[in-house]
Amino acid sequence: MATANTLERIFSVDYKSKIQPIVSVCTWGKGLENLRRPRGVTIDISTGDIYVADSWNNCVKVFDCNGQIMFKFGDEEGEGKMYGPDGLAICRDRILISQRNDCILNYQMNGKFISRIGKPGKGELEFTDPLGLTFDESSGEVYICDSDNHRIQILSKELTYKTQFGQDNLYYPVDVKLTKEFIYILDQSNPCLHLYNYNLILHKRIISGGDGSQLIYPKFFDIDNSNNILITDYSIISSSRYISIYNSQFDLIHKISIPDPTGITVDNRGRVIAVCVGGLRLLNIF
């Protein structure tokens, strides 16, 4: 049996029907079948394929819907070189990847590099620690958490700078999602979800009180088809290692104990796909 911190995991769980299978368990390492500190995860809804930012291996790995490894990508040199990939967003026929060296990489879904977007800094189309990002299907715009600049940058469908917002309210935004009504932004340093309208005005903050359901050190989140909100919360200091699930009225409905969760997404079948660090525990929802 492996010891803690020797495994990197991809978990799948259907929290509605109480089924909790493991999709894949990957050993720690540098090989195709291994993961080292995975971060963001997203689903190609057309195929069900799972894309994982394998941060310490400086690549993105692609699994099929059953959790079997298919291929990996990430240039080792040049403008497409990956360095600590973090957030992922599928934008029609391409995938955007945020990086720890303060830029966004634009790749084809098959792993062919297209372009590098942005550079370090505080100006337009400049980033300091970009993390979560998302794509607006209706407009083609891309929303990027420019975390250490305390803002969200919006790029046009041509991936040029359009606008920015949030500097007066965001401390360290780490992930962003869109619904028809609101822009949801997860803030790590001031743990809460900010809800902005599409005029880019703060509507309200949620899930941040002292009632026992608040967040400690959130990482990523997703919103399912029933508007349930699923947030990973992983803090070594506070021993917070959960996926917290809130309903559309923002009430805590489930809290899943899971070893060191980072990225999370929900597929079309209602399965929760979470990438996690270490441990051998299975998911226990109820």
TATAZI-V523457 format. One record per residue. N is the residue number from 0. RES is the residue in three letters. PHI is phi in whole degrees, -180 to 180 (none if undefined). PSI is psi as a letter, one per 40 degrees, with the letter a starting at -180 (none if undefined). OMEGA is omega as a letter, one per 20 degrees, with the letter a starting at -180 (none if undefined). Layout:
N|RES|PHI|PSI|OMEGA, N|RES|PHI|PSI|OMEGA
This chain:
0|MET|none|h|r, 1|ALA|-75|i|r, 2|THR|-96|i|r, 3|ALA|-59|i|r, 4|ASN|69|e|r, 5|THR|-108|e|a, 6|LEU|-119|i|r, 7|GLU|-118|h|a, 8|ARG|-123|i|r, 9|ILE|-118|h|a, 10|PHE|-104|i|r, 11|SER|-128|h|r, 12|VAL|-151|h|r, 13|ASP|-99|g|a, 14|TYR|-75|e|a, 15|LYS|-82|d|a, 16|SER|-99|e|r, 17|LYS|67|e|r, 18|ILE|-90|h|a, 19|GLN|-138|g|r, 20|PRO|-81|i|r, 21|ILE|-87|h|r, 22|VAL|-75|d|a, 23|SER|-155|i|r, 24|VAL|-121|h|a, 25|CYS|-112|h|r, 26|THR|-74|i|r, 27|TRP|-68|h|r, 28|GLY|162|a|a, 29|LYS|-109|e|a, 30|GLY|-76|i|a, 31|LEU|-58|d|a, 32|GLU|-86|e|a, 33|ASN|-105|i|r, 34|LEU|-131|i|r, 35|ARG|-137|h|a, 36|ARG|55|g|r, 37|PRO|-65|i|a, 38|ARG|-121|c|a, 39|GLY|-74|i|r, 40|VAL|-146|i|r, 41|THR|-148|i|a, 42|ILE|-117|h|r, 43|ASP|-84|h|a, 44|ILE|-66|d|a, 45|SER|-77|d|a, 46|THR|-121|d|a, 47|GLY|83|e|r, 48|ASP|-65|i|a, 49|ILE|-108|h|r, 50|TYR|-107|h|a, 51|VAL|-123|h|r, 52|ALA|-78|h|a, 53|ASP|-89|g|a, 54|SER|-62|d|a, 55|TRP|-78|e|r, 56|ASN|-93|e|r, 57|ASN|54|f|r, 58|CYS|-158|i|r, 59|VAL|-113|h|r, 60|LYS|-112|i|a, 61|VAL|-117|h|r, 62|PHE|-113|i|r, 63|ASP|-77|i|a, 64|CYS|-67|e|r, 65|ASN|-99|e|r, 66|GLY|86|e|r, 67|GLN|-90|h|a, 68|ILE|-64|h|r, 69|MET|-111|d|r, 70|PHE|-164|i|r, 71|LYS|-130|i|r, 72|PHE|-150|i|a, 73|GLY|145|h|a, 74|ASP|-61|i|r, 75|GLU|-92|e|r, 76|GLU|-142|i|r, 77|GLY|79|a|a, 78|GLU|-65|d|a, 79|GLY|-89|e|a, 80|LYS|-64|h|r, 81|MET|-91|h|r, 82|TYR|-140|h|a, 83|GLY|62|f|r, 84|PRO|-58|i|a, 85|ASP|-130|c|a, 86|GLY|-85|i|r, 87|LEU|-132|i|r, 88|ALA|-145|h|r, 89|ILE|-88|h|a, 90|CYS|-120|g|a, 91|ARG|57|b|a, 92|ASP|-102|e|r, 93|ARG|-144|i|r, 94|ILE|-129|h|r, 95|LEU|-102|i|a, 96|ILE|-133|h|r, 97|SER|-82|i|a, 98|GLN|-133|i|r, 99|ARG|-73|e|r, 100|ASN|-98|f|r, 101|ASP|65|f|r, 102|CYS|-154|i|r, 103|ILE|-119|h|r, 104|LEU|-103|h|a, 105|ASN|-114|h|a, 106|TYR|-123|i|r, 107|GLN|-72|i|a, 108|MET|-64|d|r, 109|ASN|-86|e|r, 110|GLY|97|e|r, 111|LYS|-87|h|a, 112|PHE|-69|h|r, 113|ILE|-111|d|a, 114|SER|-161|i|r, 115|ARG|-110|h|a, 116|ILE|-120|h|r, 117|GLY|84|i|a, 118|LYS|-156|i|r, 119|PRO|-64|i|r, 120|GLY|149|a|a, 121|LYS|-121|e|a, 122|GLY|-91|a|r, 123|GLU|-70|h|a, 124|LEU|60|f|r, 125|GLU|-121|i|a, 126|PHE|-134|i|r, 127|THR|-131|h|a, 128|ASP|62|g|r, 129|PRO|-69|i|a, 130|LEU|-127|b|a, 131|GLY|-65|i|r, 132|LEU|-150|i|a, 133|THR|-150|i|a, 134|PHE|-123|h|r, 135|ASP|-92|h|a, 136|GLU|-61|d|a, 137|SER|-75|d|a, 138|SER|-104|e|a, 139|GLY|82|e|a, 140|GLU|-78|i|r, 141|VAL|-118|h|r, 142|TYR|-106|h|a, 143|ILE|-125|h|r, 144|CYS|-76|h|r, 145|ASP|-90|g|b, 146|SER|-62|d|a, 147|ASP|-82|e|r, 148|ASN|-98|e|r, 149|HIS|58|f|a, 150|ARG|-158|i|r, 151|ILE|-111|h|r, 152|GLN|-101|h|r, 153|ILE|-110|h|r, 154|LEU|-107|i|r, 155|SER|-72|i|r, 156|LYS|-65|e|r, 157|GLU|-87|e|r, 158|LEU|66|f|r, 159|THR|-105|i|a, 160|TYR|-65|h|r, 161|LYS|-116|d|a, 162|THR|-164|a|r, 163|GLN|-147|i|r, 164|PHE|-160|i|r, 165|GLY|101|e|a, 166|GLN|-59|d|a, 167|ASP|-81|e|a, 168|ASN|-126|d|a, 169|LEU|-93|h|r, 170|TYR|-93|d|r, 171|TYR|-153|g|a, 172|PRO|-68|h|a, 173|VAL|-116|e|r, 174|ASP|-156|i|a, 175|VAL|-144|h|r, 176|LYS|-138|i|a, 177|LEU|-120|h|r, 178|THR|-121|a|r, 179|LYS|-64|d|a, 180|GLU|-95|d|a, 181|PHE|-138|i|r, 182|ILE|-100|h|r, 183|TYR|-97|h|a, 184|ILE|-129|h|r, 185|LEU|-90|h|a, 186|ASP|-108|h|a, 187|GLN|-88|d|a, 188|SER|-75|d|r, 189|ASN|-119|g|a, 190|PRO|-56|h|r, 191|CYS|-174|i|r, 192|LEU|-106|h|r, 193|HIS|-97|h|r, 194|LEU|-110|h|r, 195|TYR|-108|i|r, 196|ASN|-85|i|a, 197|TYR|-83|e|r, 198|ASN|-89|e|r, 199|LEU|66|f|r, 200|ILE|-111|h|r, 201|LEU|-63|h|r, 202|HIS|-89|d|r, 203|LYS|-171|i|r, 204|ARG|-109|i|a, 205|ILE|-135|i|r, 206|ILE|52|f|a, 207|SER|-143|e|a, 208|GLY|-84|a|a, 209|GLY|-107|f|a, 210|ASP|-98|e|r, 211|GLY|94|e|r, 212|SER|-108|e|a, 213|GLN|-76|i|a, 214|LEU|-92|i|r, 215|ILE|-109|d|a, 216|TYR|-146|g|a, 217|PRO|-68|i|a, 218|LYS|-113|c|a, 219|PHE|-138|i|r, 220|PHE|-153|i|r, 221|ASP|-148|i|r, 222|ILE|-125|h|a, 223|ASP|-88|a|a, 224|ASN|-68|e|r, 225|SER|-100|e|a, 226|ASN|65|f|r, 227|ASN|-73|i|a, 228|ILE|-110|h|a, 229|LEU|-116|h|a, 230|ILE|-127|h|r, 231|THR|-86|h|a, 232|ASP|-136|h|a, 233|TYR|-136|h|r, 234|SER|-135|h|r, 235|ILE|-65|d|a, 236|ILE|-64|d|a, 237|SER|-94|e|a, 238|SER|58|f|r, 239|SER|-87|h|a, 240|ARG|-141|g|a, 241|TYR|-141|i|q, 242|ILE|-108|h|r, 243|SER|-97|h|a, 244|ILE|-119|h|a, 245|TYR|-117|i|r, 246|ASN|-81|a|a, 247|SER|-68|e|r, 248|GLN|-94|e|r, 249|PHE|70|f|r, 250|ASP|-92|h|r, 251|LEU|-69|h|a, 252|ILE|-113|d|r, 253|HIS|-144|i|r, 254|LYS|-137|h|a, 255|ILE|-97|h|r, 256|SER|-79|h|a, 257|ILE|-148|i|a, 258|PRO|-70|h|r, 259|ASP|54|g|a, 260|PRO|-74|i|r, 261|THR|-122|c|a, 262|GLY|-80|i|r, 263|ILE|-153|i|r, 264|THR|-154|i|r, 265|VAL|-124|h|a, 266|ASP|-92|a|a, 267|ASN|-68|e|r, 268|ARG|-91|e|a, 269|GLY|86|e|r, 270|ARG|-79|i|r, 271|VAL|-92|h|r, 272|ILE|-109|h|a, 273|ALA|-127|h|r, 274|VAL|-98|i|a, 275|CYS|-142|i|a, 276|VAL|-110|h|r, 277|GLY|69|i|r, 278|GLY|83|i|r, 279|LEU|-125|e|a, 280|ARG|-73|i|r, 281|LEU|-89|i|r, 282|LEU|-77|h|r, 283|ASN|-125|h|a, 284|ILE|-88|d|a, 285|PHE|-118|none|none
